[in-house]
Amino acid sequence: MKKLLLAVAFCMVATLSMSAQETELSLQAKAKNDMIALAQAVNLPENQHEDFFRLFEMKYEVLDNKNLSAERKIEMSRVIEAKIRGTLSPQQMAQLEANPELLNRLIGKKIK
């Protein structure tokens, strides 16, 4: 009986662990897709790819957090937008602003 309970508990822990890893990979995949889309849209230099990947990864982690209020998530969108605007050149920013759908996706703003 003890072995059976131990086996069931182990299976539950393994399932929860796999679920957390899948979410992590999913967030990283979304962040990488955002970085690639930005790189293609504004001809992003190779040395900035990792920086933007980390920024977008942080964005998805925050937006995925169920415990944060809507105000905190809106503030995260503002921070992301400020970091993008502060990093890109005016020409790159103009290219990005020409594609508002992509800009809204990158900063985490919902399109209404």
N, C-alpha and C positions, 0 to 999 in steps of 0.2 A: 504494500500500500504506500509506504514512504517513497519507494522508488518511482511509483506511478505519479505521485504528487510532484516529486522532484523533476521528473521528465516533462510534465505539463508546465511547470513553472519555467523550466529551461526553454521550452518551445515559445512561451509567451515573451520571454526576454529577448530571444533571438528575433522574433517577429517585430517587436518594437524597435530593436536596433536596426534592422533592415529598413524599416519604414523611415527612420530618421536619416539614414544614409541616402535613401532615394530622394528625400526632400532636399538634402544638401546638394546632391548632384543636379537636381532640377533647378535649384537656385543658381548654381554655378553655370549651368547651361544657358539659363536666361541671361545672366550677366555677360557671358561670352557672346551671345547673339546680339545684345545691345552694343557691346564694344565693337563687334564686326560691322554692324550697321552704321555706327558713328564713323568708324574708320573709312568705310566706303563712301559715305556721304560727304565727308570733309577732307579726304585724303590725309588722314591722321598719320603723323610720323610713327615709325615703329617703336621708338623709345617711349611713347605715351600709351601704348596699348595696355601694358600691365597696370598703369595708374588708373585708367578708365575701367578696366576689368574689376579692380578692387573697389572702385567707387560704386559701380553698378551692383556688385555682389553685396556690398553693405546696404544699398537701397533695397534689394529684394529681401534681405534678412529682416530689415526694419518693417517693410510693408507686409511681410508674412507673419509678423508678430501679432498674435490675436489679443494680447494684453495691452497694446498701445491704443490710445484714443485717436479719434479721427484728426484732432488738432495736431497731435505729434506727427502723424503721417503726412499731413499737409506741410508741416514745418520741414520734414525730411525732403519733400519735393522742392521746397524753396532752397534748401541747402545744396541739393544736387544741382539745381539750375545755376546757383551762384558759382559753384565749383566748375561747372561746364563753361559758363561765360568767362570766368577768370582764367581758364586754361587755354581756351581756343583764341585764335587771332580774330580780329574783326571780320576778315574775309571768310574764315571758316564759320564763324557765328552767323554771318549772312547766308551762307549756304545751308546751314542747319535750320535757320528760321524760314527759309523758303520751303521747308518740308515740315509744317506744323504737326502733322501726325507723328512723325518720327521724334520731333522735339518733345511732344507730350508723353510719348512712350518712354523716352530716356529719362525724363525727370519724374516719372511716376504719376503724372497727372491724368486723371480719368477724362476721357473725351465724352462730352454730353451730346 
